[in-house]
Amino acid sequence: MQPFLTLRLAALGIVFNGFSAILVKKGAESDINMRSAYLHLFTDMLTSVGVLIGGFAMTFLGWYWVDGVLTLLISLYLIYSSWSIFYASLRIFMQFTPEHLSIEEIAAAITKLEGVKNIHHVHLWTLDDHELMFEAHLDLDEDYQISQFEVILEQIDVVLDGFEIHHFNIQPEWERADEKSLINNQDH
């Protein structure tokens, strides 16, 4: 391929990938998928910058080693900048407890509610970088009717809303002989 054609194509790559990266940058601040798209476009733009610099260095200076060095630098940057996306994705995929929440704190707030004797077998995870899911067994202090339990659920909804948890599943129990300790998936 002619060196000047390569340089022109690299310049076009910088313009188009740079413009595309600018378009998705705002969404990248709050969404892991947009962050991935932004990183992809930004590193594509960097690759075009590397091709442009390498093309100039090889064409006008005869420095053929520049291409390998730039490739290595861009690769290292990509590994470094994608680590946080990989780590966040792994935590979502493995259903880890979000780092900014404490199961113990949430359980303590729910246990303070009238009618609640114990909360156990608690799980808290995310489906994406926003949607939190909460499951627990709730040991009640007496044998409530469903309509009475609905009142307790409404109070739990208010407590969980304070932690920005909007989807939950509570299993009510009364005098059930099972393990009553808090099972914590936070340290996985």
Buried (B, 14 or more C-beta within 10 A) or exposed (E): EEEEEBBEBBBEBBEBBBEBBEEBBEEBEEBBBBBBBBBBBBBBBBBBBBBBBBBBBBBEEEEEEBBEBBBEEBEEBBEEBBEEBEEBBEBBEEBBBBEEBBBEEBBEBBBEBEBBBBBBBBBBBBEEBEEBBBBBBBBBEEEBEEEEBEEBBEBBBEBBEEBEBEEBEBEBBEEEEEEBEBEBBBEE
